[in-house]
């Protein structure tokens, strides 16, 4: 059996999954939490990884795949980890200071715990290396941009790569012939325009802060507003905390869980209703932009968008968000079937009406399997 040990390492946690690469089945999974905290049993990532190793009965995987959030401009595909690659991931930590150091700690712990097993870094940003210069360039002095790595990188790439492939199977067409708009809607949220399996635009930017409204992140905001806050006395750390951890649905309603916001809105809470309206308005803003980018809502190989895909926690489970995002778009060839959209199914499914020129799909994401698949391919 060909297996992959998939690691998603955070600053104080290690989430892991043992995957049968042939079937995608999760054979075993778990997590180590509160690393470094008193009484946790794991003083650091290395001791946490040794504890995981004890649960595996001496089994060794074929490959170990690691989620790494930021690959900058240089990592365009899953990459075998060497000391040089480790150093480059560390150097990119300035672009993702909350993520890359934690991802790197997991890599180093796994290399120590599983000597001789190849480790592969799979980057959230890699899928978006197909963006054109027009899509990834910000309109600032290019010398300053190059010096500081300021450009659009995009994120959630592993999820997009997985759901695009699954959408092609559901539609029964080669991925190379499809134009897709995919919404990854979880606590972090983004949208991607995919043409022939290639990312051509995406809502997140240099960091995962840009674009859609998220659980605790603001999404798009006028940069001048940040200068205004700075002149008003807020420091860099306060603005960072506000935008990343105190905004989005949490900032508007007091909770970052969209299920709670939806329940409050259904019970007449005006602030919750406004928050949902803001959330949906941003979805429709990007949907409209990407319909134009991909040639309209032609569908069926007619030159425009073939399908809209919803994935991740909110995308897969919120019938209200899906319905609101696509309401009144019959003129663009987009029509939901209410019964299909409201059905409680959790599998891959089509929720568009039979008369809809653009198919609407719900595809549960499986980033662990995609990391496993790419990791195995990287080691041949």
C-alpha positions in Angstrom: 0.0 0.0 0.0 1.3 3.4 -0.9 0.7 5.9 1.9 1.4 9.5 2.8 1.6 11.1 6.2 0.1 14.5 5.7 1.1 17.2 8.2 -0.6 20.6 8.8 1.6 22.2 11.5 0.4 25.3 13.3 2.2 27.5 15.9 0.9 25.3 18.8 -0.6 22.3 17.1 0.1 19.5 14.6 -2.9 18.1 12.6 -2.0 14.9 10.8 -3.6 12.3 8.6 -2.4 8.9 7.3 -3.7 8.7 3.7 -4.0 5.7 1.3 -2.8 7.6 -1.8 -4.5 5.2 -4.2 -8.0 5.6 -2.7 -7.8 8.9 -0.8 -9.0 7.1 2.3 -7.9 8.5 5.6 -6.5 5.4 7.4 -5.7 7.3 10.7 -5.8 10.9 11.8 -5.4 13.1 14.9 -3.8 16.2 16.3 -1.5 17.4 19.0 -2.6 20.6 20.6 -1.3 23.2 23.0 2.3 22.5 22.1 4.6 24.3 24.5 2.0 24.9 27.1 2.3 23.6 30.6 0.8 20.1 31.0 0.4 19.5 27.3 2.8 16.6 27.1 4.5 18.2 24.1 7.2 20.7 24.9 7.9 21.5 21.2 7.0 20.2 17.7 9.7 17.6 17.8 8.3 16.0 21.0 4.8 16.3 19.5 5.9 14.4 16.4 7.5 11.7 18.5 4.2 11.2 20.3 2.5 10.8 17.0 5.1 8.3 15.9 4.2 6.2 19.0 0.6 5.9 17.7 1.6 4.5 14.4 2.9 1.1 15.6 6.2 1.5 13.8 4.7 2.0 10.4 6.5 4.2 7.9 4.8 6.1 5.1 6.0 6.3 1.5 6.2 10.1 1.8 5.5 12.9 4.2 3.6 15.8 2.8 3.5 19.2 4.5 1.2 22.1 4.0 3.2 25.3 3.6 1.2 28.5 3.3 3.6 30.8 1.4 6.0 29.7 -1.3 6.6 33.3 -2.6 7.6 33.7 -6.3 9.9 30.7 -6.4 7.9 27.6 -5.5 5.5 26.8 -8.2 5.0 23.1 -7.4 5.3 20.5 -4.6 9.0 20.4 -3.7 11.2 17.7 -2.1 12.5 19.2 1.2 16.2 19.7 1.5 18.2 21.9 3.8 18.3 24.5 1.0 14.5 24.4 0.7 14.1 24.7 4.5 16.2 27.8 4.4 14.1 29.3 1.6 10.8 28.6 3.5 12.3 30.3 6.5 13.3 33.3 4.4 9.8 33.6 3.2 8.5 33.9 6.7 8.4 37.6 6.4 5.5 37.2 3.9 3.6 34.8 6.3 4.9 35.3 9.8 2.0 33.5 11.5 2.2 30.4 9.2 5.6 29.6 7.6 7.6 29.3 10.9 5.0 26.9 12.2 5.0 24.9 8.9 8.7 24.8 9.1 8.7 23.5 12.7 6.5 20.6 11.5 8.9 19.8 8.6 11.9 19.7 10.9 10.1 17.6 13.5 9.0 15.1 10.8 12.5 14.9 9.3 13.9 14.1 12.8 11.1 11.6 13.7 11.1 9.7 10.3 14.7 9.6 9.1 15.0 8.3 5.6 11.4 9.1 4.6 11.2 11.8 2.0 9.4 15.0 3.0 7.6 17.2 0.5 6.4 20.8 0.9 3.1 21.6 -0.8 2.5 25.3 -1.1 -0.9 27.1 -0.9 0.4 29.7 -3.3 1.8 27.3 -6.0 -1.5 26.8 -8.0 -1.6 30.6 -8.6 1.8 30.8 -10.3 -0.2 30.8 -13.6 -1.5 34.3 -12.9 -0.5 36.8 -15.6 1.6 39.8 -14.8 -1.5 42.0 -15.2 -3.3 39.9 -12.5 -0.5 39.7 -10.0 1.1 43.2 -10.3 0.2 46.0 -7.9 0.4 49.5 -9.2 3.2 50.7 -7.0 6.9 51.5 -7.8 8.1 48.2 -9.2 11.6 48.6 -7.6 10.0 48.8 -4.2 7.6 46.0 -5.0 10.4 43.7 -6.1 12.6 44.6 -3.1 9.8 43.6 -0.6 8.1 40.9 -2.5 4.9 42.9 -2.9 2.6 41.2 -5.5 -0.5 39.1 -5.6 0.3 35.4 -4.6 -3.1 33.9 -3.9 -3.9 31.1 -1.4 -6.1 28.0 -1.0 -4.4 26.7 -4.1 -4.4 23.1 -2.9 -8.1 23.2 -2.4 -8.7 24.7 -5.8 -6.6 22.2 -7.6 -8.5 19.4 -5.9 -12.1 20.7 -6.5 -11.3 21.7 -10.1 -10.2 18.1 -10.9 -13.3 16.7 -9.2 -15.6 19.2 -11.0 -14.3 17.9 -14.3 -15.1 14.3 -13.3 -18.6 15.3 -12.2 -19.2 17.2 -15.5 -17.7 14.4 -17.5 -15.4 16.7 -19.4 -11.6 17.2 -19.6 -10.4 19.8 -17.2 -8.5 21.5 -20.0 -11.8 22.5 -21.7 -13.5 24.0 -18.6 -13.9 27.5 -17.3 -14.8 27.5 -13.6 -15.4 30.0 -10.8 -14.6 28.3 -7.4 -15.6 29.7 -4.0 -13.6 28.3 -1.1 -15.7 29.6 1.8 -14.6 28.7 5.3 -13.3 30.7 8.2 -10.8 31.9 5.6 -12.5 32.6 2.3 -11.5 33.3 -1.3 -12.6 32.8 -4.9 -10.7 31.8 -8.0 -11.2 32.0 -11.7 -9.9 28.8 -13.3 -9.5 28.5 -17.1 -8.4 25.0 -18.4 -7.2 24.0 -14.9 -5.1 27.1 -14.5 -5.7 29.9 -12.0 -6.1 33.2 -13.9 -7.3 35.4 -11.0 -8.0 35.1 -7.3 -9.3 37.3 -4.6 -6.6 36.9 -1.9 -3.4 38.9 -2.6 0.0 39.3 -1.1 -1.5 37.9 2.1 -4.6 35.9 2.9 -6.2 39.1 4.2 -7.5 40.5 0.9 -10.7 39.8 -1.0 -13.9 38.3 0.6 -15.3 38.9 4.0 -14.1 36.1 6.4 -14.6 34.8 9.9 -12.2 37.3 11.5 -10.6 39.0 8.6 -11.8 42.1 6.8 -11.1 41.3 3.3 -10.8 44.2 0.9 -10.5 47.6 2.5 -9.3 51.0 1.2 -5.6 51.3 2.0 -6.3 54.9 2.9 -8.5 53.8 5.7 -5.4 52.1 7.3 -3.4 55.3 6.9 -6.3 57.2 8.5 -6.3 54.7 11.5 -2.5 55.1 11.8 -2.8 58.9 11.9 -5.5 58.4 14.5 -3.1 56.7 16.9 -3.4 53.0 16.1 0.0 51.3 15.8 1.0 48.6 13.3 0.3 45.8 15.8 -3.1 47.1 16.6 -4.1 47.5 13.0 -2.8 44.0 12.2 -4.8 42.5 15.1 -7.9 44.5 14.0 -7.8 43.4 10.4 -6.8 39.8 10.9 -8.4 38.8 14.2 -11.0 41.3 15.0 -12.8 42.0 11.7 -15.0 40.1 9.3 -18.1 38.5 10.7 -16.6 38.7 14.2 -16.1 42.4 14.0 -19.6 43.0 12.6 -21.5 40.7 14.9 -19.4 39.5 17.8 -19.1 36.0 16.4 -17.0 34.6 13.5 -19.1 31.5 13.0 -21.4 32.1 10.1 -23.9 29.6 11.4 -24.4 31.7 14.5 -24.7 34.8 12.3 -27.3 33.1 10.1 -29.4 32.0 13.1 -29.3 35.5 14.6 -30.4 37.1 11.3 -33.2 34.6 11.0 -34.3 35.7 14.5 -34.4 39.4 13.5 -31.0 40.6 14.5 -30.3 43.7 12.3 -26.5 43.6 12.8 -26.4 40.0 11.7 -28.5 40.7 8.7 -26.3 43.5 7.7 -23.2 41.3 8.1 -24.7 38.7 5.8 -25.6 41.3 3.3 -22.0 42.6 3.3 -20.7 39.0 3.0 -22.9 38.2 0.1 -22.3 41.5 -1.7 -18.6 40.8 -1.8 -19.2 37.3 -3.2 -21.3 38.7 -6.0 -18.8 41.5 -6.7 -16.1 38.9 -7.4 -18.5 36.6 -9.2 -19.4 39.4 -11.6 -15.8 40.3 -12.2 -14.8 36.6 -13.0 -17.8 36.1 -15.2 -16.5 39.0 -17.4 -12.9 37.7 -17.2 -14.0 34.2 -18.4 -16.3 35.4 -21.1 -19.7 35.4 -19.5 -22.1 32.7 -18.5 -22.1 30.7 -21.7 -21.8 27.2 -20.3 -21.7 23.9 -22.1 -18.6 24.7 -24.0 -20.2 27.8 -25.5 -17.2 30.1 -24.6 -18.2 31.3 -21.2 -18.2 29.9 -17.6 -19.1 26.2 -17.5 -19.6 25.8 -13.7 -19.6 27.6 -10.4 -18.2 25.5 -7.6 -18.8 25.9 -3.8 -16.4 24.2 -1.3 -15.2 24.3 2.3 -17.3 24.6 5.4 -19.6 27.5 4.4 -19.6 26.7 0.7 -20.5 23.1 1.3 -23.1 23.6 4.1 -24.8 26.9 3.8 -27.7 26.7 1.4 -28.6 30.3 2.3 -25.3 31.7 1.2 -25.3 29.8 -2.0 -28.8 31.0 -2.8 -28.1 34.6 -2.0 -24.9 34.7 -4.0 -26.6 33.4 -7.1 -30.0 35.1 -6.8 -31.4 36.8 -9.9 -28.7 35.7 -12.3 -30.9 33.8 -14.8 -29.9 36.4 -17.4 -26.3 35.1 -17.0 -27.4 31.5 -17.5 -27.2 30.7 -13.8 -30.2 29.1 -12.1 -30.3 27.2 -8.9 -32.7 24.3 -8.2 -34.1 25.1 -4.8 -34.8 21.5 -3.8 -31.3 20.4 -4.8 -29.7 23.4 -3.0 -31.7 22.7 0.2 -31.1 19.0 0.3 -28.9 17.9 3.3 -26.5 15.8 1.2 -22.8 16.2 2.0 -21.4 14.6 -1.1 -20.5 15.9 -4.5 -23.6 17.2 -6.2 -25.1 19.4 -8.8 -27.5 22.0 -7.4 -28.3 24.0 -10.6 -31.6 23.7 -12.4 -31.7 21.4 -15.5 -32.3 24.6 -17.6 -29.2 26.4 -16.2 -26.6 26.9 -18.9 -24.0 27.3 -16.1 -23.8 24.3 -13.8 -23.6 24.9 -10.1 -21.7 22.3 -8.1 -21.0 21.6 -4.4 -17.6 19.7 -4.2 -16.4 18.9 -0.7 -12.7 19.7 -0.6 -10.0 17.2 0.5 -6.8 19.1 0.8 -5.1 16.2 2.7 -5.6 13.9 -0.2 -4.4 16.5 -2.7 -1.3 17.1 -0.6 -0.7 13.3 -0.5 -1.1 13.0 -4.2 1.2 15.9 -5.0 3.8 14.7 -2.5 3.9 11.2 -4.0 4.2 12.7 -7.5 7.1 14.9 -6.3 9.2 11.9 -5.3 8.3 9.9 -8.4 
